[in-house]
């Protein structure tokens, strides 16, 4: 299904907040999808309740107020810096990354780590929150070296190296 489509340039890919890998649903979830699709046509059962705009705005405010300590923020920035100056963090990383993440990645990592903390029921961000969302934030923003690609190194493997190379708070 790729005929007639072209890969997006890096500058456009960078505008996407995340690149999330989603597997096919489990059988029970797929049955629920099937039931919802049938219900949409027949209208036999009421639709699930919608989330109000007010609820979404309140959640956004709570997330924006989620606390990030200075040392956790330093860790976040160091992760991004390590994509731009990879050799100074690890020789292996330096060989794998051609171009690092932009400031948009820093903003995305900040926002998404706050969401992760909020979803976990906390009002503060930990390095684990940053590590949890880093692959989805960075996988489409790193440009791997020719050598890394030729050796079959994936962006996820490079992100694992990155997370292992940068000391957390």
C-alpha positions in Angstrom: 0.0 0.0 0.0 3.0 2.3 -0.4 2.6 2.8 -4.2 2.4 6.5 -5.1 3.5 7.7 -1.7 6.8 9.1 -0.7 8.7 9.2 2.6 8.4 12.5 4.4 11.5 14.6 4.7 13.1 14.8 8.1 11.9 18.3 8.7 8.3 17.2 8.3 8.8 14.0 10.4 10.1 16.2 13.2 6.7 17.9 13.4 5.1 14.7 14.6 5.0 14.5 18.4 5.5 10.8 18.5 6.1 7.7 16.3 4.2 5.0 18.2 4.5 1.4 17.2 1.1 -0.3 17.6 0.6 -4.0 17.3 -2.5 -5.6 16.1 -5.2 -5.9 18.9 -5.6 -9.0 21.0 -8.6 -11.2 20.1 -10.8 -9.8 22.9 -10.1 -6.3 21.9 -10.8 -7.1 18.2 -14.1 -8.5 19.2 -15.0 -5.3 21.0 -14.0 -3.3 17.9 -16.2 -5.5 15.9 -19.2 -5.0 18.3 -18.6 -1.2 18.3 -18.5 -1.1 14.5 -21.8 -3.1 14.3 -23.4 -0.9 16.9 -22.4 2.2 14.9 -24.5 0.9 12.0 -27.4 -0.6 14.0 -27.5 1.9 16.9 -28.7 -0.9 19.1 -26.6 0.1 22.1 -25.8 3.6 23.3 -22.4 4.9 22.3 -19.7 5.1 25.0 -19.7 8.5 26.7 -17.6 11.2 25.3 -15.0 13.1 27.2 -16.1 16.7 27.6 -13.9 19.6 26.4 -13.8 20.9 30.0 -12.4 17.6 31.2 -9.7 17.7 28.6 -8.8 21.3 29.4 -8.5 20.4 33.1 -6.3 17.5 32.4 -4.0 19.7 30.2 -3.7 22.2 33.1 -2.8 19.4 35.6 -0.3 18.0 33.2 1.3 21.4 32.5 1.7 21.8 36.3 3.4 18.5 36.8 6.6 19.2 38.6 10.0 18.4 37.0 13.0 18.8 39.3 16.1 20.5 38.0 18.2 17.3 38.0 15.5 15.5 36.0 15.3 18.3 33.6 19.1 18.2 33.2 18.8 14.5 32.4 16.2 15.2 29.7 18.4 17.9 28.1 21.5 15.6 28.3 19.6 12.9 26.5 18.9 15.3 23.6 22.4 16.7 23.7 23.8 13.1 23.5 22.0 12.7 20.1 23.7 15.8 18.8 27.2 15.1 20.2 27.0 11.3 20.5 30.8 10.6 20.4 31.2 12.6 23.7 28.9 10.2 25.4 29.8 6.9 23.8 32.0 5.8 20.9 29.4 3.3 19.8 26.7 6.0 19.9 29.0 8.4 17.9 29.3 5.8 15.1 25.5 5.2 15.0 24.1 8.7 14.8 24.6 11.0 11.8 22.2 13.8 12.9 20.6 14.2 16.3 17.3 15.4 17.6 16.0 19.0 17.2 14.7 21.3 19.9 11.2 20.1 19.0 12.3 16.7 20.4 13.3 18.4 23.7 9.8 20.0 23.9 8.1 16.7 23.0 10.1 14.7 25.5 9.2 17.3 28.2 5.5 17.2 27.5 5.2 13.5 27.1 7.2 12.7 30.2 4.8 14.9 32.1 1.8 13.1 30.6 3.4 9.7 31.6 3.8 10.9 35.2 0.2 12.2 35.3 -1.1 8.9 33.8 0.8 7.0 36.5 -0.9 9.2 39.1 2.0 11.4 40.1 2.4 15.1 40.1 6.1 15.0 39.4 8.3 13.6 36.6 11.0 10.9 37.2 13.8 9.8 34.9 11.7 6.6 34.4 9.0 8.7 32.8 11.5 10.2 30.4 12.9 6.7 29.6 9.4 5.4 29.1 8.5 7.9 26.3 11.9 8.5 24.8 11.7 5.7 22.1 8.4 7.1 20.8 9.7 10.7 20.8 13.1 9.9 19.3 12.7 7.0 16.9 11.6 9.2 13.9 14.0 12.1 14.8 17.4 10.4 14.7 19.2 10.0 11.4 21.4 7.0 11.6 24.8 6.8 10.0 25.3 4.9 6.8 27.4 2.4 8.7 24.6 1.8 11.3 22.0 1.3 8.6 24.3 -1.0 6.6 24.8 -3.1 9.8 21.1 -3.3 10.4 21.1 -1.2 13.5 17.6 0.1 14.2 16.6 3.5 15.7 15.3 1.5 18.8 18.7 -0.1 19.3 20.4 3.4 19.1 17.9 4.7 21.6 18.7 1.8 23.9 22.4 2.7 23.6 21.5 6.4 24.3 19.6 5.6 27.4 22.4 3.4 28.6 25.1 6.1 27.9 23.5 9.0 29.7 23.5 8.9 33.5 20.1 9.7 35.0 19.4 12.0 38.0 
